[in-house]
Amino acid sequence: MKKVPMRQCVGCHNMVSKREMIRVIKTSDGQIILDATGKKNGRGAYICNSRECLEKAIKSRSLERSLKAAIPSEIYDSLKEELDNIE
Ligand SMILES: [Zn+2]
């Protein structure tokens, strides 16, 4: 059996299967983008497919800390949209 890669969620801090998460990355030129495919290069942060985790991450600013960058509000908006599509 192939082991599923686990990543730590920036919201709940649990280790979760990458497949159940959304990846947010900072590209080499400093842009913050959602990486739906999980294949883009860059420093990545992961968050569960859960509105609760997103709210936690927003409140604690852990996404900012993890990526060492300011997160534009559009990114949070598209994360919310993304989660609404999943749920
Ligand atoms: Zn989580």
PDB file of the backbone (N, CA, C, O) and the ligand in Angstrom, with CONECT records:
HET     ZN  A 101       1
ATOM      1  N   MET A   1       0.829  -1.205   0.000  1.00  0.00           N
ATOM      2  CA  MET A   1       0.000   0.000   0.000  1.00  0.00           C
ATOM      3  C   MET A   1       0.867   1.260   0.000  1.00  0.00           C
ATOM      4  O   MET A   1       1.861   1.360   0.720  1.00  0.00           O
ATOM      5  N   LYS A   2       0.457   2.204  -0.825  1.00  0.00           N
ATOM      6  CA  LYS A   2       1.214   3.451  -0.898  1.00  0.00           C
ATOM      7  C   LYS A   2       0.827   4.366   0.258  1.00  0.00           C
ATOM      8  O   LYS A   2      -0.351   4.531   0.576  1.00  0.00           O
ATOM      9  N   LYS A   3       1.830   4.947   0.867  1.00  0.00           N
ATOM     10  CA  LYS A   3       1.539   5.835   1.996  1.00  0.00           C
ATOM     11  C   LYS A   3       1.108   7.204   1.467  1.00  0.00           C
ATOM     12  O   LYS A   3       1.739   7.779   0.580  1.00  0.00           O
ATOM     13  N   VAL A   4       0.028   7.696   2.035  1.00  0.00           N
ATOM     14  CA  VAL A   4      -0.458   9.015   1.636  1.00  0.00           C
ATOM     15  C   VAL A   4       0.325  10.074   2.399  1.00  0.00           C
ATOM     16  O   VAL A   4       0.441  10.016   3.623  1.00  0.00           O
ATOM     17  N   PRO A   5       0.864  11.046   1.657  1.00  0.00           N
ATOM     18  CA  PRO A   5       1.629  12.088   2.343  1.00  0.00           C
ATOM     19  C   PRO A   5       0.736  12.895   3.290  1.00  0.00           C
ATOM     20  O   PRO A   5      -0.390  13.254   2.945  1.00  0.00           O
ATOM     21  N   MET A   6       1.249  13.169   4.471  1.00  0.00           N
ATOM     22  CA  MET A   6       0.498  13.934   5.455  1.00  0.00           C
ATOM     23  C   MET A   6       1.123  15.315   5.613  1.00  0.00           C
ATOM     24  O   MET A   6       2.341  15.480   5.546  1.00  0.00           O
ATOM     25  N   ARG A   7       0.273  16.279   5.819  1.00  0.00           N
ATOM     26  CA  ARG A   7       0.746  17.638   6.052  1.00  0.00           C
ATOM     27  C   ARG A   7       0.026  18.220   7.254  1.00  0.00           C
ATOM     28  O   ARG A   7      -1.085  17.813   7.595  1.00  0.00           O
ATOM     29  N   GLN A   8       0.688  19.189   7.892  1.00  0.00           N
ATOM     30  CA  GLN A   8       0.050  19.813   9.042  1.00  0.00           C
ATOM     31  C   GLN A   8      -0.841  20.966   8.606  1.00  0.00           C
ATOM     32  O   GLN A   8      -0.431  21.831   7.833  1.00  0.00           O
ATOM     33  N   CYS A   9      -2.050  20.960   9.108  1.00  0.00           N
ATOM     34  CA  CYS A   9      -3.014  22.009   8.794  1.00  0.00           C
ATOM     35  C   CYS A   9      -2.665  23.279   9.588  1.00  0.00           C
ATOM     36  O   CYS A   9      -2.357  23.221  10.778  1.00  0.00           O
ATOM     37  N   VAL A  10      -2.722  24.429   8.890  1.00  0.00           N
ATOM     38  CA  VAL A  10      -2.404  25.676   9.580  1.00  0.00           C
ATOM     39  C   VAL A  10      -3.554  26.128  10.484  1.00  0.00           C
ATOM     40  O   VAL A  10      -3.395  27.054  11.280  1.00  0.00           O
ATOM     41  N   GLY A  11      -4.708  25.474  10.359  1.00  0.00           N
ATOM     42  CA  GLY A  11      -5.842  25.834  11.213  1.00  0.00           C
ATOM     43  C   GLY A  11      -5.883  25.004  12.478  1.00  0.00           C
ATOM     44  O   GLY A  11      -5.771  25.549  13.576  1.00  0.00           O
ATOM     45  N   CYS A  12      -6.042  23.680  12.347  1.00  0.00           N
ATOM     46  CA  CYS A  12      -6.212  22.823  13.527  1.00  0.00           C
ATOM     47  C   CYS A  12      -4.898  22.182  13.967  1.00  0.00           C
ATOM     48  O   CYS A  12      -4.841  21.570  15.034  1.00  0.00           O
ATOM     49  N   HIS A  13      -3.850  22.311  13.168  1.00  0.00           N
ATOM     50  CA  HIS A  13      -2.515  21.766  13.460  1.00  0.00           C
ATOM     51  C   HIS A  13      -2.464  20.255  13.525  1.00  0.00           C
ATOM     52  O   HIS A  13      -1.496  19.685  14.027  1.00  0.00           O
ATOM     53  N   ASN A  14      -3.504  19.597  13.019  1.00  0.00           N
ATOM     54  CA  ASN A  14      -3.449  18.142  12.923  1.00  0.00           C
ATOM     55  C   ASN A  14      -2.721  17.735  11.642  1.00  0.00           C
ATOM     56  O   ASN A  14      -2.667  18.497  10.677  1.00  0.00           O
ATOM     57  N   MET A  15      -2.172  16.540  11.649  1.00  0.00           N
ATOM     58  CA  MET A  15      -1.590  15.988  10.438  1.00  0.00           C
ATOM     59  C   MET A  15      -2.716  15.351   9.633  1.00  0.00           C
ATOM     60  O   MET A  15      -3.441  14.489  10.130  1.00  0.00           O
ATOM     61  N   VAL A  16      -2.848  15.781   8.399  1.00  0.00           N
ATOM     62  CA  VAL A  16      -3.973  15.353   7.572  1.00  0.00           C
ATOM     63  C   VAL A  16      -3.438  14.926   6.212  1.00  0.00           C
ATOM     64  O   VAL A  16      -2.420  15.440   5.749  1.00  0.00           O
ATOM     65  N   SER A  17      -4.121  13.995   5.582  1.00  0.00           N
ATOM     66  CA  SER A  17      -3.753  13.562   4.241  1.00  0.00           C
ATOM     67  C   SER A  17      -3.834  14.725   3.262  1.00  0.00           C
ATOM     68  O   SER A  17      -4.817  15.465   3.232  1.00  0.00           O
ATOM     69  N   LYS A  18      -2.785  14.871   2.465  1.00  0.00           N
ATOM     70  CA  LYS A  18      -2.703  15.961   1.496  1.00  0.00           C
ATOM     71  C   LYS A  18      -3.930  16.041   0.597  1.00  0.00           C
ATOM     72  O   LYS A  18      -4.336  17.117   0.159  1.00  0.00           O
ATOM     73  N   ARG A  19      -4.503  14.881   0.338  1.00  0.00           N
ATOM     74  CA  ARG A  19      -5.654  14.834  -0.574  1.00  0.00           C
ATOM     75  C   ARG A  19      -6.878  15.533  -0.003  1.00  0.00           C
ATOM     76  O   ARG A  19      -7.775  15.941  -0.741  1.00  0.00           O
ATOM     77  N   GLU A  20      -6.907  15.668   1.320  1.00  0.00           N
ATOM     78  CA  GLU A  20      -8.062  16.310   1.941  1.00  0.00           C
ATOM     79  C   GLU A  20      -7.761  17.746   2.322  1.00  0.00           C
ATOM     80  O   GLU A  20      -8.397  18.316   3.208  1.00  0.00           O
ATOM     81  N   MET A  21      -6.788  18.321   1.645  1.00  0.00           N
ATOM     82  CA  MET A  21      -6.375  19.667   2.008  1.00  0.00           C
ATOM     83  C   MET A  21      -6.297  20.570   0.784  1.00  0.00           C
ATOM     84  O   MET A  21      -6.253  20.117  -0.360  1.00  0.00           O
ATOM     85  N   ILE A  22      -6.281  21.852   1.073  1.00  0.00           N
ATOM     86  CA  ILE A  22      -6.039  22.840   0.024  1.00  0.00           C
ATOM     87  C   ILE A  22      -4.648  23.408   0.255  1.00  0.00           C
ATOM     88  O   ILE A  22      -4.253  23.678   1.389  1.00  0.00           O
ATOM     89  N   ARG A  23      -3.918  23.585  -0.826  1.00  0.00           N
ATOM     90  CA  ARG A  23      -2.563  24.096  -0.714  1.00  0.00           C
ATOM     91  C   ARG A  23      -2.534  25.564  -1.129  1.00  0.00           C
ATOM     92  O   ARG A  23      -3.107  25.953  -2.147  1.00  0.00           O
ATOM     93  N   VAL A  24      -1.868  26.348  -0.332  1.00  0.00           N
ATOM     94  CA  VAL A  24      -1.648  27.754  -0.665  1.00  0.00           C
ATOM     95  C   VAL A  24      -0.144  27.929  -0.765  1.00  0.00           C
ATOM     96  O   VAL A  24       0.592  27.495   0.121  1.00  0.00           O
ATOM     97  N   ILE A  25       0.316  28.559  -1.831  1.00  0.00           N
ATOM     98  CA  ILE A  25       1.763  28.690  -1.965  1.00  0.00           C
ATOM     99  C   ILE A  25       2.194  30.130  -2.204  1.00  0.00           C
ATOM    100  O   ILE A  25       1.444  30.978  -2.686  1.00  0.00           O
ATOM    101  N   LYS A  26       3.431  30.344  -1.840  1.00  0.00           N
ATOM    102  CA  LYS A  26       4.091  31.591  -2.213  1.00  0.00           C
ATOM    103  C   LYS A  26       5.058  31.245  -3.332  1.00  0.00           C
ATOM    104  O   LYS A  26       5.949  30.413  -3.162  1.00  0.00           O
ATOM    105  N   THR A  27       4.876  31.882  -4.464  1.00  0.00           N
ATOM    106  CA  THR A  27       5.744  31.592  -5.609  1.00  0.00           C
ATOM    107  C   THR A  27       7.096  32.274  -5.419  1.00  0.00           C
ATOM    108  O   THR A  27       7.282  33.079  -4.506  1.00  0.00           O
ATOM    109  N   SER A  28       8.024  31.939  -6.292  1.00  0.00           N
ATOM    110  CA  SER A  28       9.375  32.483  -6.151  1.00  0.00           C
ATOM    111  C   SER A  28       9.387  34.006  -6.288  1.00  0.00           C
ATOM    112  O   SER A  28      10.284  34.672  -5.772  1.00  0.00           O
ATOM    113  N   ASP A  29       8.380  34.556  -6.991  1.00  0.00           N
ATOM    114  CA  ASP A  29       8.339  36.014  -7.073  1.00  0.00           C
ATOM    115  C   ASP A  29       7.433  36.638  -6.006  1.00  0.00           C
ATOM    116  O   ASP A  29       7.066  37.809  -6.101  1.00  0.00           O
ATOM    117  N   GLY A  30       7.081  35.850  -5.001  1.00  0.00           N
ATOM    118  CA  GLY A  30       6.405  36.399  -3.838  1.00  0.00           C
ATOM    119  C   GLY A  30       4.894  36.503  -3.930  1.00  0.00           C
ATOM    120  O   GLY A  30       4.250  37.096  -3.065  1.00  0.00           O
ATOM    121  N   GLN A  31       4.333  35.924  -4.978  1.00  0.00           N
ATOM    122  CA  GLN A  31       2.881  35.927  -5.115  1.00  0.00           C
ATOM    123  C   GLN A  31       2.251  34.841  -4.272  1.00  0.00           C
ATOM    124  O   GLN A  31       2.796  33.744  -4.158  1.00  0.00           O
ATOM    125  N   ILE A  32       1.092  35.142  -3.674  1.00  0.00           N
ATOM    126  CA  ILE A  32       0.349  34.134  -2.929  1.00  0.00           C
ATOM    127  C   ILE A  32      -0.774  33.618  -3.823  1.00  0.00           C
ATOM    128  O   ILE A  32      -1.602  34.392  -4.302  1.00  0.00           O
ATOM    129  N   ILE A  33      -0.796  32.320  -4.041  1.00  0.00           N
ATOM    130  CA  ILE A  33      -1.845  31.747  -4.882  1.00  0.00           C
ATOM    131  C   ILE A  33      -2.343  30.426  -4.310  1.00  0.00           C
ATOM    132  O   ILE A  33      -1.650  29.753  -3.547  1.00  0.00           O
ATOM    133  N   LEU A  34      -3.571  30.074  -4.703  1.00  0.00           N
ATOM    134  CA  LEU A  34      -4.097  28.764  -4.352  1.00  0.00           C
ATOM    135  C   LEU A  34      -3.559  27.765  -5.360  1.00  0.00           C
ATOM    136  O   LEU A  34      -3.489  28.043  -6.557  1.00  0.00           O
ATOM    137  N   ASP A  35      -3.187  26.624  -4.868  1.00  0.00           N
ATOM    138  CA  ASP A  35      -2.661  25.602  -5.757  1.00  0.00           C
ATOM    139  C   ASP A  35      -3.549  24.369  -5.682  1.00  0.00           C
ATOM    140  O   ASP A  35      -3.319  23.453  -4.893  1.00  0.00           O
ATOM    141  N   ALA A  36      -4.559  24.380  -6.522  1.00  0.00           N
ATOM    142  CA  ALA A  36      -5.547  23.304  -6.482  1.00  0.00           C
ATOM    143  C   ALA A  36      -4.938  21.969  -6.887  1.00  0.00           C
ATOM    144  O   ALA A  36      -5.352  20.922  -6.390  1.00  0.00           O
ATOM    145  N   THR A  37      -3.963  21.997  -7.779  1.00  0.00           N
ATOM    146  CA  THR A  37      -3.393  20.748  -8.266  1.00  0.00           C
ATOM    147  C   THR A  37      -2.305  20.211  -7.333  1.00  0.00           C
ATOM    148  O   THR A  37      -1.971  19.027  -7.383  1.00  0.00           O
ATOM    149  N   GLY A  38      -1.758  21.076  -6.488  1.00  0.00           N
ATOM    150  CA  GLY A  38      -0.697  20.650  -5.577  1.00  0.00           C
ATOM    151  C   GLY A  38       0.622  20.403  -6.270  1.00  0.00           C
ATOM    152  O   GLY A  38       1.511  19.763  -5.709  1.00  0.00           O
ATOM    153  N   LYS A  39       0.756  20.902  -7.478  1.00  0.00           N
ATOM    154  CA  LYS A  39       1.954  20.567  -8.246  1.00  0.00           C
ATOM    155  C   LYS A  39       2.854  21.756  -8.522  1.00  0.00           C
ATOM    156  O   LYS A  39       3.949  21.607  -9.064  1.00  0.00           O
ATOM    157  N   LYS A  40       2.385  22.938  -8.144  1.00  0.00           N
ATOM    158  CA  LYS A  40       3.193  24.114  -8.427  1.00  0.00           C
ATOM    159  C   LYS A  40       4.356  24.219  -7.450  1.00  0.00           C
ATOM    160  O   LYS A  40       4.306  23.720  -6.326  1.00  0.00           O
ATOM    161  N   ASN A  41       5.404  24.887  -7.920  1.00  0.00           N
ATOM    162  CA  ASN A  41       6.570  25.071  -7.062  1.00  0.00           C
ATOM    163  C   ASN A  41       6.375  26.280  -6.160  1.00  0.00           C
ATOM    164  O   ASN A  41       5.731  27.261  -6.532  1.00  0.00           O
ATOM    165  N   GLY A  42       6.934  26.187  -4.994  1.00  0.00           N
ATOM    166  CA  GLY A  42       6.867  27.312  -4.083  1.00  0.00           C
ATOM    167  C   GLY A  42       6.741  26.833  -2.665  1.00  0.00           C
ATOM    168  O   GLY A  42       6.566  25.642  -2.407  1.00  0.00           O
ATOM    169  N   ARG A  43       6.830  27.776  -1.739  1.00  0.00           N
ATOM    170  CA  ARG A  43       6.680  27.440  -0.341  1.00  0.00           C
ATOM    171  C   ARG A  43       5.199  27.248  -0.062  1.00  0.00           C
ATOM    172  O   ARG A  43       4.399  28.150  -0.312  1.00  0.00           O
ATOM    173  N   GLY A  44       4.831  26.104   0.444  1.00  0.00           N
ATOM    174  CA  GLY A  44       3.417  25.793   0.586  1.00  0.00           C
ATOM    175  C   GLY A  44       2.929  25.737   2.020  1.00  0.00           C
ATOM    176  O   GLY A  44       3.678  25.399   2.937  1.00  0.00           O
ATOM    177  N   ALA A  45       1.663  26.073   2.197  1.00  0.00           N
ATOM    178  CA  ALA A  45       0.984  25.871   3.473  1.00  0.00           C
ATOM    179  C   ALA A  45      -0.286  25.087   3.174  1.00  0.00           C
ATOM    180  O   ALA A  45      -0.887  25.254   2.112  1.00  0.00           O
ATOM    181  N   TYR A  46      -0.688  24.248   4.090  1.00  0.00           N
ATOM    182  CA  TYR A  46      -1.831  23.390   3.839  1.00  0.00           C
ATOM    183  C   TYR A  46      -2.927  23.653   4.846  1.00  0.00           C
ATOM    184  O   TYR A  46      -2.676  23.958   6.012  1.00  0.00           O
ATOM    185  N   ILE A  47      -4.158  23.524   4.360  1.00  0.00           N
ATOM    186  CA  ILE A  47      -5.293  23.704   5.246  1.00  0.00           C
ATOM    187  C   ILE A  47      -6.350  22.654   4.903  1.00  0.00           C
ATOM    188  O   ILE A  47      -6.591  22.370   3.730  1.00  0.00           O
ATOM    189  N   CYS A  48      -6.978  22.080   5.929  1.00  0.00           N
ATOM    190  CA  CYS A  48      -8.009  21.068   5.702  1.00  0.00           C
ATOM    191  C   CYS A  48      -9.139  21.642   4.866  1.00  0.00           C
ATOM    192  O   CYS A  48      -9.356  22.854   4.835  1.00  0.00           O
ATOM    193  N   ASN A  49      -9.849  20.763   4.197  1.00  0.00           N
ATOM    194  CA  ASN A  49     -11.058  21.182   3.482  1.00  0.00           C
ATOM    195  C   ASN A  49     -12.154  21.459   4.499  1.00  0.00           C
ATOM    196  O   ASN A  49     -13.170  20.764   4.528  1.00  0.00           O
ATOM    197  N   SER A  50     -11.955  22.448   5.314  1.00  0.00           N
ATOM    198  CA  SER A  50     -12.906  22.710   6.380  1.00  0.00           C
ATOM    199  C   SER A  50     -12.970  24.196   6.669  1.00  0.00           C
ATOM    200  O   SER A  50     -11.953  24.861   6.867  1.00  0.00           O
ATOM    201  N   ARG A  51     -14.161  24.682   6.688  1.00  0.00           N
ATOM    202  CA  ARG A  51     -14.405  26.095   6.956  1.00  0.00           C
ATOM    203  C   ARG A  51     -13.871  26.464   8.339  1.00  0.00           C
ATOM    204  O   ARG A  51     -13.342  27.556   8.550  1.00  0.00           O
ATOM    205  N   GLU A  52     -14.026  25.521   9.281  1.00  0.00           N
ATOM    206  CA  GLU A  52     -13.590  25.750  10.652  1.00  0.00           C
ATOM    207  C   GLU A  52     -12.083  26.008  10.707  1.00  0.00           C
ATOM    208  O   GLU A  52     -11.621  26.920  11.392  1.00  0.00           O
ATOM    209  N   CYS A  53     -11.336  25.200   9.983  1.00  0.00           N
ATOM    210  CA  CYS A  53      -9.881  25.349   9.946  1.00  0.00           C
ATOM    211  C   CYS A  53      -9.495  26.669   9.292  1.00  0.00           C
ATOM    212  O   CYS A  53      -8.543  27.324   9.719  1.00  0.00           O
ATOM    213  N   LEU A  54     -10.223  27.054   8.271  1.00  0.00           N
ATOM    214  CA  LEU A  54      -9.939  28.316   7.602  1.00  0.00           C
ATOM    215  C   LEU A  54     -10.164  29.479   8.567  1.00  0.00           C
ATOM    216  O   LEU A  54      -9.343  30.392   8.652  1.00  0.00           O
ATOM    217  N   GLU A  55     -11.283  29.439   9.295  1.00  0.00           N
ATOM    218  CA  GLU A  55     -11.563  30.505  10.268  1.00  0.00           C
ATOM    219  C   GLU A  55     -10.457  30.590  11.312  1.00  0.00           C
ATOM    220  O   GLU A  55     -10.018  31.677  11.687  1.00  0.00           O
ATOM    221  N   LYS A  56     -10.020  29.431  11.770  1.00  0.00           N
ATOM    222  CA  LYS A  56      -8.938  29.399  12.766  1.00  0.00           C
ATOM    223  C   LYS A  56      -7.664  29.999  12.199  1.00  0.00           C
ATOM    224  O   LYS A  56      -6.968  30.768  12.862  1.00  0.00           O
ATOM    225  N   ALA A  57      -7.372  29.630  10.956  1.00  0.00           N
ATOM    226  CA  ALA A  57      -6.151  30.117  10.320  1.00  0.00           C
ATOM    227  C   ALA A  57      -6.207  31.625  10.129  1.00  0.00           C
ATOM    228  O   ALA A  57      -5.198  32.315  10.273  1.00  0.00           O
ATOM    229  N   ILE A  58      -7.397  32.135   9.801  1.00  0.00           N
ATOM    230  CA  ILE A  58      -7.545  33.576   9.619  1.00  0.00           C
ATOM    231  C   ILE A  58      -7.338  34.282  10.954  1.00  0.00           C
ATOM    232  O   ILE A  58      -6.604  35.267  11.034  1.00  0.00           O
ATOM    233  N   LYS A  59      -7.984  33.777  11.998  1.00  0.00           N
ATOM    234  CA  LYS A  59      -7.905  34.413  13.317  1.00  0.00           C
ATOM    235  C   LYS A  59      -6.495  34.405  13.862  1.00  0.00           C
ATOM    236  O   LYS A  59      -6.030  35.409  14.401  1.00  0.00           O
ATOM    237  N   SER A  60      -5.817  33.293  13.731  1.00  0.00           N
ATOM    238  CA  SER A  60      -4.485  33.186  14.330  1.00  0.00           C
ATOM    239  C   SER A  60      -3.394  33.678  13.390  1.00  0.00           C
ATOM    240  O   SER A  60      -2.218  33.711  13.754  1.00  0.00           O
ATOM    241  N   ARG A  61      -3.791  34.064  12.168  1.00  0.00           N
ATOM    242  CA  ARG A  61      -2.848  34.527  11.147  1.00  0.00           C
ATOM    243  C   ARG A  61      -1.748  33.499  10.888  1.00  0.00           C
ATOM    244  O   ARG A  61      -0.613  33.858  10.575  1.00  0.00           O
ATOM    245  N   SER A  62      -2.087  32.242  11.019  1.00  0.00           N
ATOM    246  CA  SER A  62      -1.062  31.212  10.881  1.00  0.00           C
ATOM    247  C   SER A  62      -0.649  31.015   9.421  1.00  0.00           C
ATOM    248  O   SER A  62       0.453  30.545   9.138  1.00  0.00           O
ATOM    249  N   LEU A  63      -1.534  31.376   8.508  1.00  0.00           N
ATOM    250  CA  LEU A  63      -1.171  31.281   7.095  1.00  0.00           C
ATOM    251  C   LEU A  63      -0.070  32.306   6.776  1.00  0.00           C
ATOM    252  O   LEU A  63       0.906  32.000   6.091  1.00  0.00           O
ATOM    253  N   GLU A  64      -0.253  33.512   7.285  1.00  0.00           N
ATOM    254  CA  GLU A  64       0.767  34.552   7.126  1.00  0.00           C
ATOM    255  C   GLU A  64       2.106  34.086   7.685  1.00  0.00           C
ATOM    256  O   GLU A  64       3.156  34.217   7.057  1.00  0.00           O
ATOM    257  N   ARG A  65       2.019  33.531   8.908  1.00  0.00           N
ATOM    258  CA  ARG A  65       3.253  33.102   9.574  1.00  0.00           C
ATOM    259  C   ARG A  65       3.922  31.986   8.811  1.00  0.00           C
ATOM    260  O   ARG A  65       5.141  31.968   8.641  1.00  0.00           O
ATOM    261  N   SER A  66       3.109  31.055   8.356  1.00  0.00           N
ATOM    262  CA  SER A  66       3.658  29.894   7.672  1.00  0.00           C
ATOM    263  C   SER A  66       4.322  30.277   6.352  1.00  0.00           C
ATOM    264  O   SER A  66       5.359  29.721   5.991  1.00  0.00           O
ATOM    265  N   LEU A  67       3.728  31.222   5.637  1.00  0.00           N
ATOM    266  CA  LEU A  67       4.278  31.605   4.337  1.00  0.00           C
ATOM    267  C   LEU A  67       5.190  32.821   4.439  1.00  0.00           C
ATOM    268  O   LEU A  67       5.808  33.230   3.456  1.00  0.00           O
ATOM    269  N   LYS A  68       5.267  33.394   5.638  1.00  0.00           N
ATOM    270  CA  LYS A  68       6.072  34.593   5.855  1.00  0.00           C
ATOM    271  C   LYS A  68       5.728  35.680   4.840  1.00  0.00           C
ATOM    272  O   LYS A  68       6.607  36.280   4.220  1.00  0.00           O
ATOM    273  N   ALA A  69       4.435  35.914   4.690  1.00  0.00           N
ATOM    274  CA  ALA A  69       3.970  36.920   3.737  1.00  0.00           C
ATOM    275  C   ALA A  69       2.571  37.372   4.133  1.00  0.00           C
ATOM    276  O   ALA A  69       1.844  36.655   4.820  1.00  0.00           O
ATOM    277  N   ALA A  70       2.209  38.559   3.695  1.00  0.00           N
ATOM    278  CA  ALA A  70       0.839  39.022   3.892  1.00  0.00           C
ATOM    279  C   ALA A  70      -0.080  38.267   2.938  1.00  0.00           C
ATOM    280  O   ALA A  70       0.251  38.068   1.769  1.00  0.00           O
ATOM    281  N   ILE A  71      -1.229  37.851   3.444  1.00  0.00           N
ATOM    282  CA  ILE A  71      -2.169  37.120   2.594  1.00  0.00           C
ATOM    283  C   ILE A  71      -3.253  38.095   2.131  1.00  0.00           C
ATOM    284  O   ILE A  71      -3.996  38.627   2.956  1.00  0.00           O
ATOM    285  N   PRO A  72      -3.351  38.332   0.830  1.00  0.00           N
ATOM    286  CA  PRO A  72      -4.387  39.242   0.329  1.00  0.00           C
ATOM    287  C   PRO A  72      -5.777  38.694   0.660  1.00  0.00           C
ATOM    288  O   PRO A  72      -5.981  37.481   0.675  1.00  0.00           O
ATOM    289  N   SER A  73      -6.727  39.589   0.923  1.00  0.00           N
ATOM    290  CA  SER A  73      -8.058  39.115   1.318  1.00  0.00           C
ATOM    291  C   SER A  73      -8.719  38.319   0.188  1.00  0.00           C
ATOM    292  O   SER A  73      -9.589  37.485   0.443  1.00  0.00           O
ATOM    293  N   GLU A  74      -8.307  38.577  -1.061  1.00  0.00           N
ATOM    294  CA  GLU A  74      -8.862  37.789  -2.165  1.00  0.00           C
ATOM    295  C   GLU A  74      -8.525  36.310  -2.005  1.00  0.00           C
ATOM    296  O   GLU A  74      -9.293  35.435  -2.406  1.00  0.00           O
ATOM    297  N   ILE A  75      -7.373  36.052  -1.416  1.00  0.00           N
ATOM    298  CA  ILE A  75      -6.978  34.650  -1.229  1.00  0.00           C
ATOM    299  C   ILE A  75      -7.915  33.975  -0.236  1.00  0.00           C
ATOM    300  O   ILE A  75      -8.343  32.840  -0.446  1.00  0.00           O
ATOM    301  N   TYR A  76      -8.230  34.684   0.849  1.00  0.00           N
ATOM    302  CA  TYR A  76      -9.170  34.112   1.808  1.00  0.00           C
ATOM    303  C   TYR A  76     -10.540  33.937   1.177  1.00  0.00           C
ATOM    304  O   TYR A  76     -11.234  32.952   1.431  1.00  0.00           O
ATOM    305  N   ASP A  77     -10.925  34.914   0.341  1.00  0.00           N
ATOM    306  CA  ASP A  77     -12.214  34.800  -0.345  1.00  0.00           C
ATOM    307  C   ASP A  77     -12.249  33.581  -1.250  1.00  0.00           C
ATOM    308  O   ASP A  77     -13.227  32.833  -1.266  1.00  0.00           O
ATOM    309  N   SER A  78     -11.166  33.386  -2.008  1.00  0.00           N
ATOM    310  CA  SER A  78     -11.200  32.231  -2.909  1.00  0.00           C
ATOM    311  C   SER A  78     -11.082  30.926  -2.139  1.00  0.00           C
ATOM    312  O   SER A  78     -11.594  29.899  -2.586  1.00  0.00           O
ATOM    313  N   LEU A  79     -10.421  30.947  -0.996  1.00  0.00           N
ATOM    314  CA  LEU A  79     -10.392  29.751  -0.146  1.00  0.00           C
ATOM    315  C   LEU A  79     -11.813  29.409   0.317  1.00  0.00           C
ATOM    316  O   LEU A  79     -12.224  28.249   0.288  1.00  0.00           O
ATOM    317  N   LYS A  80     -12.546  30.427   0.740  1.00  0.00           N
ATOM    318  CA  LYS A  80     -13.920  30.199   1.189  1.00  0.00           C
ATOM    319  C   LYS A  80     -14.764  29.637   0.059  1.00  0.00           C
ATOM    320  O   LYS A  80     -15.543  28.703   0.250  1.00  0.00           O
ATOM    321  N   GLU A  81     -14.596  30.228  -1.133  1.00  0.00           N
ATOM    322  CA  GLU A  81     -15.343  29.746  -2.292  1.00  0.00           C
ATOM    323  C   GLU A  81     -15.015  28.293  -2.570  1.00  0.00           C
ATOM    324  O   GLU A  81     -15.890  27.458  -2.801  1.00  0.00           O
ATOM    325  N   GLU A  82     -13.717  28.025  -2.540  1.00  0.00           N
ATOM    326  CA  GLU A  82     -13.214  26.672  -2.778  1.00  0.00           C
ATOM    327  C   GLU A  82     -13.858  25.683  -1.799  1.00  0.00           C
ATOM    328  O   GLU A  82     -14.276  24.592  -2.189  1.00  0.00           O
ATOM    329  N   LEU A  83     -13.930  26.075  -0.539  1.00  0.00           N
ATOM    330  CA  LEU A  83     -14.499  25.206   0.490  1.00  0.00           C
ATOM    331  C   LEU A  83     -16.002  25.036   0.297  1.00  0.00           C
ATOM    332  O   LEU A  83     -16.542  23.953   0.521  1.00  0.00           O
ATOM    333  N   ASP A  84     -16.669  26.097  -0.114  1.00  0.00           N
ATOM    334  CA  ASP A  84     -18.103  25.999  -0.375  1.00  0.00           C
ATOM    335  C   ASP A  84     -18.369  24.996  -1.492  1.00  0.00           C
ATOM    336  O   ASP A  84     -19.369  24.277  -1.467  1.00  0.00           O
ATOM    337  N   ASN A  85     -17.470  24.952  -2.469  1.00  0.00           N
ATOM    338  CA  ASN A  85     -17.626  24.003  -3.563  1.00  0.00           C
ATOM    339  C   ASN A  85     -17.443  22.571  -3.093  1.00  0.00           C
ATOM    340  O   ASN A  85     -18.102  21.655  -3.586  1.00  0.00           O
ATOM    341  N   ILE A  86     -16.544  22.385  -2.141  1.00  0.00           N
ATOM    342  CA  ILE A  86     -16.242  21.038  -1.667  1.00  0.00           C
ATOM    343  C   ILE A  86     -17.344  20.530  -0.748  1.00  0.00           C
ATOM    344  O   ILE A  86     -17.792  19.389  -0.860  1.00  0.00           O
ATOM    345  N   GLU A  87     -17.771  21.406   0.167  1.00  0.00           N
ATOM    346  CA  GLU A  87     -18.719  20.963   1.202  1.00  0.00           C
ATOM    347  C   GLU A  87     -20.133  20.716   0.670  1.00  0.00           C
ATOM    348  O   GLU A  87     -21.023  20.341   1.434  1.00  0.00           O
TER     349      GLU A  87
HETATM  350 ZN    ZN A 101      -7.412  21.495   9.893  1.00  0.00          ZN2+
END
